[in-house]
């Protein structure tokens, strides 16, 4: 471990950043350093601007991803190196308000049925049944499953917040099948890592991403499907079945209700509740003939 990496790690841990954030921030600074073949403390605003432009033009990253990269670099320079960061010279990219991709209930069933392995099937079912983020899913513990209260406890979610989500009877049955398949039985993690699922560490989020990608390809789903897609499906399908926004906000662990209102734009129940103004017009029965 280099001196700079150790310094940054200590600063992140001292501020109690989530493990996933710590890992991604350190990887980003290392990537930045590799790009210019120099230690990051010898790089400055000119290099950051060039790097930011390449993230868009060469790597084709989304604005939200570039924002995370800049946040990591900003932390390194302001907190680790104690340098001044000019937002005028390195502005955050303008946010793009894109609606999330959502699958129909039939497509979700096709996705789950197309899972490559029973282990992957359980992962996909859990994502859809609970609306968990993939990092939250990866770090579920055996003790987080409360079959008496029929809830799943999410510990240390985004923003270091705990929350409970519903435990579907169908998902509980799937968990019991999953438990019977595991050998040896895990003592801590519900989804142990390594090829034989016998590690004392949890699976990585990459495993969950691959489970979604493989199932989507096998199901012939043309839409872009990733773990967060099932989180969007969870929220949208709840809204379409009449669950109120406040309840969905709490289940998702959103800080602000405004984050949850995006699902109003894609809920079929809400879209179809308002008639088009065209329907109120009195038109002639036939259109004028084309010349």
LINSULMO-V11286 format. One record per residue. N is the residue number from 1. RES is the residue in one letter. OMEGA is omega as a letter, one per 30 degrees, with the letter a starting at -180 (NA if undefined). D_CENTER is the distance of its C-alpha to the mean C-alpha in whole Angstrom. Layout:
BEGIN
n=<N N>
res=<RES RES>
omega=<OMEGA OMEGA>
d_center=<D_CENTER D_CENTER>
END
This chain:
BEGIN
n=<1 2 3 4 5 6 7 8 9 10 11 12 13 14 15 16 17 18 19 20 21 22 23 24 25 26 27 28 29 30 31 32 33 34 35 36 37 38 39 40 41 42 43 44 45 46 47 48 49 50 51 52 53 54 55 56 57 58 59 60 61 62 63 64 65 66 67 68 69 70 71 72 73 74 75 76 77 78 79 80 81 82 83 84 85 86 87 88 89 90 91 92 93 94 95 96 97 98 99 100 101 102 103 104 105 106 107 108 109 110 111 112 113 114 115 116 117 118 119 120 121 122 123 124 125 126 127 128 129 130 131 132 133 134 135 136 137 138 139 140 141 142 143 144 145 146 147 148 149 150 151 152 153 154 155 156 157 158 159 160 161 162 163 164 165 166 167 168 169 170 171 172 173 174 175 176 177 178 179 180 181 182 183 184 185 186 187 188 189 190 191 192 193 194 195 196 197 198 199 200 201 202 203 204 205 206 207 208 209 210 211 212 213 214 215 216 217 218 219 220 221 222 223 224 225 226 227 228 229 230 231 232 233 234 235 236 237 238 239 240 241 242 243 244 245 246 247 248 249 250 251 252 253 254 255 256 257 258 259 260 261 262 263 264 265 266 267 268 269 270 271 272 273 274 275 276 277 278 279 280 281 282 283 284 285 286 287 288 289 290 291>
res=<X X X X X X X X X X X X X X X X X X X X X X X X X X X X X X X X X X X X X X X X X X X X X X X X X X X X X X X X X X X X X X X X X X X X X X X X X X X X X X X X X X X X X X X X X X X X X X X X X X X X X X X X X X X X X X X X X X X X X X X X X X X X X X X X X X X X X X X X X X X X X X X X X X X X X X X X X X X X X X X X X X X X X X X X X X X X X X X X X X X X X X X X X X X X X X X X X X X X X X X X X X X X X X X X X X X X X X X X X X X X X X X X X X X X X X X X X X X X X X X X X X X X X X X X X X X X X X X X X X X X X X X X X X X X X X X X X X X X X X X X X X X X X X X X X X X>
omega=<l a a l l l a l l l l a a l l l l a l l l a a l a l a l l l l l l a a l l l a l l l a a a l l l l l l l a l l a a a l l l a a l l l l l l l l l l l a a a a a a l l l l a l l a a a l a l a l a l l a l l l l l l l l l l a a a a a a a l l l l l l a l a l a a a a a l a l l l a a l l l a l a a a l l a l l l l a l l a a l a l l l l a l l l l l l l l l l l l a a a a l f l a l a a l l a a a a a l a a l l l l l l l l a l l l l a a a l l a l a l a l l a l a a l a l l l l a a a l a l l l l a a a l l l a a a a l l a l a l a a l a l a a l a a a l a a a a l l l a a a l a l a a l l a l l NA>
d_center=<29 30 32 29 26 28 28 25 23 26 25 21 22 25 23 21 17 14 15 12 13 16 16 14 16 19 18 18 21 23 22 23 26 27 27 30 31 32 31 29 31 33 31 31 30 31 29 26 27 28 24 22 24 24 20 21 24 23 20 19 16 14 15 12 12 16 15 13 16 19 18 18 21 22 22 24 27 27 26 27 30 31 32 31 28 29 27 30 30 26 24 21 20 20 17 17 16 15 15 11 13 14 16 19 20 22 19 17 20 21 18 18 22 21 19 21 22 22 20 17 18 18 14 13 15 14 10 12 15 13 10 8 5 6 8 9 10 12 14 15 19 22 23 20 21 24 26 29 26 24 21 18 18 15 16 15 12 10 14 15 16 17 17 18 17 19 20 21 24 23 20 23 25 23 22 26 26 23 25 29 27 26 29 30 28 25 26 23 20 19 18 20 19 22 23 25 23 25 24 24 21 17 16 13 10 12 13 11 10 13 14 12 14 17 17 17 20 22 21 22 19 20 17 14 11 8 6 4 8 9 8 9 12 13 13 15 17 18 19 21 23 24 22 22 20 20 20 16 15 16 15 11 12 13 15 17 18 18 14 14 17 15 16 19 19 18 20 23 25 25 25 28 30 31 34 34 37 39 39 42 44 47 47 50 50 50 49 51 52 51 54>
END
